[in-house]
Amino acid sequence: ADVRLALGAEPPRRLRLEQRADEWWRDAEPLGIDGCPDVDLVVTPATNTLPIRRLGLQAGETATIRALWIRVPSLELVVAEQEYACHAPGRYRYRAGSFAADLEVDEDGLVVDYAGIWRRAAEETAPGRPRGGPVG
């Protein structure tokens, strides 16, 4: 993960993370964080695609994971327990702590709608590929 943050008059900041085997590293130093295969950047639902695709859940299945959550603007790293429940192809319930949201994803696992909070602006699909279809 390579996050670059530029806000107002502040000098731009950068966070570079690398996963080696099952451990996260920052600036060539181990963080002592393992068992978190996914990274979650708080400002975008795009990072929800990573566990959705990796888990490959079928309707009725639920999985709890640990993710390395990156807060913005602090770039603080937090290990977060997250739950993904697949209700139907392309439909998930995401939970982290007391927060929960319904997600709709396209056939590639990319988020189309994040609980009405975020919605993909433009959508182009190939002929015969309906949105919200199975991920795989």
N, C-alpha and C positions, 0 to 999 in steps of 0.2 A: 504494500500500500504506500502510495506517495501522495501526501496531502499538502497542498500549498495554500496558505491563508493570507490574504491581503485585505485589511480593513482600514478604511480612512487613512489617516496620516501615519499609522503604525508601520514600522518596517515589516515587509512580508516575512511570514514564518513558515517553516517547512517541517513536516514530520514524515520520516521514512521508516517504514516497518518492513521486515522481511521474515518470512516463516521458513525455518529450517527444521526439517523433520517435523516434530510436533511442538516446537518452541518458537516464540516470537523474539525477534532481535530488533534493536533500535540503534542506529549508528554503529553497527558492528559490535554491539554489546548485548549479551543475552538479558532479557527482561525477567527471566524466572517465571514466565507465564507459559503454561503448556495446557493442552487439552482444550484449546479454543481454535478450532479449525477455520472459523469465519471471522471477518472483520466487519464491523457495523458503523458506518459514518452517520451520525445523528441527523444530518441535514438532508439526507436523500433516501428514498425508499429503494433506490437501485441496489443497495447492498443486501436487501432482503432476498434478492435473486440468488445470491450465493448459497445460502442454506436450502432454499426451496429446490434448487436444481440438484444440489448434493444429496439431499435426503430422499428425493423421488417418492414422496408420500402418495399413497392412494387414498381415495375417499374413505373416511372413517379412521384413518391412521393419524397418530399424534407423536411428535418427538420433542424432547427437551434437549437443548444444546447450550453450550457456553460459547459466547462470542466476545471478541475484543472490541469493545464499544469506544469510539472516539468522540469525545464531546467537542462541540464548537461553541465559542471561539477559543476556549482554553487549550484545546488539543490534549486534554487529560485522557488517559487510558483507564478504562474500567472493565473488569471482567463481569459480564452480565449473563444471567441465566435467561434463556428465551425459549418460548414454546411455540411450535407451529402445529396447527391442526388442519388437516385437509378435509373440507366438508363436501366438496365435489370437485371435479376437474376444473382447475383454474381458480378455485375459491378456497381461501385459507383464513384462519383466525390466528393472529399473532398476539402473544402475551409476553410482557417483560415487566416484572414487579406488579404494580397495580394498574399498569397501562395495558389496554387491549385494543386491537383494531382489526377490522375485516379487510382482507386484501384480495383483489382480483388481479390475476396475472394472465398474460397471453400464452400462446403455445410454446414460447421459448423461456417461460418463467419470469419474464420482465413485468414489473408492476404496471398495471394499467390504471388502477384506482386504489388509493390508500385511505379507506374509511371516509371518503368524501373530503379528506383534508388535503389530498394531493391527487391530481388526475393528469395522466399523460395528455399533452396538448394536441398532438397530431398522431394519427395512427394510419399506417399503411401496411396492408397485409397482402401477401401473394394471393392470387385467385384460388379459391377453394380452401383457404386457411382461415377459418373463423377465429376471432379473438376470444380469449378466455378458454381455449381448448386445453386438452391435456398437456402436461409438461413432460418432456421426456427426451 
